[in-house]
Each structure stands twice: as C-alpha cells, then as structure tokens.
Amino acid sequence: MSKISPSKPHHCFQPLIPGFLYNFSIPGSFLKYIAGRGEDNGEEIVILRDKREINWYIKMDGYHFKDGWKNFCKENNLQVGDFVVLKHQGQLIFDVLIFDPTACEREYRSFTQSSKLITSSSDLHANISSSIPKKMKGMKKKQQEEDKVPSNEEVRFKPSGHPYWLAVNKSGYLTWGGVPIPKAFAAENGLRKRSCEMILTDEKGKSWPMTLRHANSSGTTYIGCWRRFHEAIGLNIGDHLVFELLDDGEKPVIKFHSKSQLHSI
C-alpha cells in the first residue's frame, strides 16, 4: 500500500456513545489511509495532537484505542454526545478536534497541577503498569452499576411471547439521542447492523416514526429520535422501560412499556 501524503490528510468523524471510555476505535474502513496498517497489526502507539499542541500517546490494538485513551478523555472533559474528528497527518499521528452535541467546537480546559498528563510513550508505559489498571477497575465497577437493568420482577412485566429487553432510562440517552439495543438481542433478532426507519408504539397504541441506526465504532444498534419521543410522553430519568419486538421486517415495529404501565399490569 502506498503512503498517504500528509499534504492531503483524511478525516475520521466519530460520535461518543455510552461506553466510549472503554470501547472507542477508528473505523476499519479508515485504516486503508494509514500506510501498512491493518486490523491484525497488533498493538502500536498513536499520537493524538490537540489544538494546544499537546501530544497524547495512546495504545492502539488493531483499530481500538486502549491505554492512554481514558486519560485523554478525562483531561479534555469528553462526554457522551460529543463528536471527535481525527485528522490523519501521516504515520500514526492525528490532529484532534472536539465538538459538543450542538456541533460547536469544545473549549479546552486548563490543567490543574494535580493532573498527570501522558505526553510521551515512556509516560504511557509507566502509567500502564501502575495507576491505570486500578483506576479502570473502579471505573468499570461504576459503569457496571450504572448499566444494571431491572429484572422482570422489579418492573412487574408479563411477557406476551414476543422477544423483549429491559432497560433503565438514562440521561445519556437524551444527550446521545438514542437508546442502545443489547448486542446479543440485536444479533439474535435480526436487528444487528440495521439502519432503517422503524415504528415505536406507546402504551396508548400510538405509532411513532423512529429510526434504527448502527454505530460502526462500537458495533451498537440503537433506536434514534429518542429525545422527541421522551419529551412527548413525559418520561423521567430512572424509569424502567421494556421494548418488545413485534416485527423485525423491512420497517421494524417495537412496542414500548414504561414504568407506570408496567406497575398496573
């Protein structure tokens, strides 16, 4: 493969979805612009260069960002709903632009003296062997608690024979604008990698036109247009939700149940 000239950089645009701290990657299709790089290349160090001309050294395994990525996100205050633009400058060097959910470029914050920046490959390797594993363990535990879904008994839901999944309404769904479908459920019920129109029916039988989308960076399929639906029917953060798949055809149909109706069943 011929080397891509730095004078003609290519861009990669990635939205940050729930779980991005531990599951962020460069699209596989973008690797063709990186000379000699493929999905099976193993671990290498990439350099992310922000507008302050600070270099961030990140371990990349295949096309997945690993050690150093979480620290970059923390120091730049990245949130679900933000967008990251990576501008390839040759080799494994990328200029980074960060935009908030309104498409405005995010202001960079000042660093505190207590912040430890990983700005060299030696810093990265030292950090890998010491503080990162401990911090990741705590973050994963917190993430697991936040991602805990209710049981049938907790929501008093009686299955009707259709496949379904349970969820807890989160503020991140509003920021991101979508509700993720569990990967196993999507794969087992023909929704994986789908990108199409769909119908969501509410408790009163009203049909809402929605979208089914797939995020290549994480492999997650999700229900889009969630904010409009959320506001229209008056949902609250923390409500228990159930989604029943009634039809997995060309335009999937999913029946929605909220906490108030579930408790009356």
Number of C-alpha atoms within 10 A of each C-alpha: 9 9 12 17 14 13 8 10 15 17 16 15 13 19 20 22 25 21 13 19 22 17 16 21 18 19 16 14 11 15 15 15 19 19 15 12 17 15 13 9 12 12 14 13 19 19 22 23 20 17 12 7 10 13 20 23 25 25 21 23 17 18 23 20 23 18 21 25 22 20 18 19 13 12 16 17 13 20 19 21 22 22 23 18 16 22 19 23 20 18 17 15 20 23 18 18 17 22 17 18 17 10 11 11 14 17 12 13 9 8 11 8 7 6 10 12 19 21 18 13 18 11 14 20 16 12 17 15 10 10 10 16 13 11 12 15 11 11 14 14 12 11 13 11 10 11 14 11 16 16 13 14 8 12 20 15 19 10 10 8 9 12 15 17 16 20 21 19 20 16 13 16 21 19 17 22 21 21 23 21 21 15 15 10 15 17 13 10 13 12 23 21 18 18 15 14 16 22 20 22 19 17 14 9 10 10 15 16 14 22 20 24 22 20 18 15 19 19 12 20 25 25 22 22 18 19 16 13 16 16 11 9 11 7 17 15 13 12 14 23 22 21 20 20 19 17 16 13 10 10 15 20 21 25 20 18 19 21 20 14 15 18 12 8 9
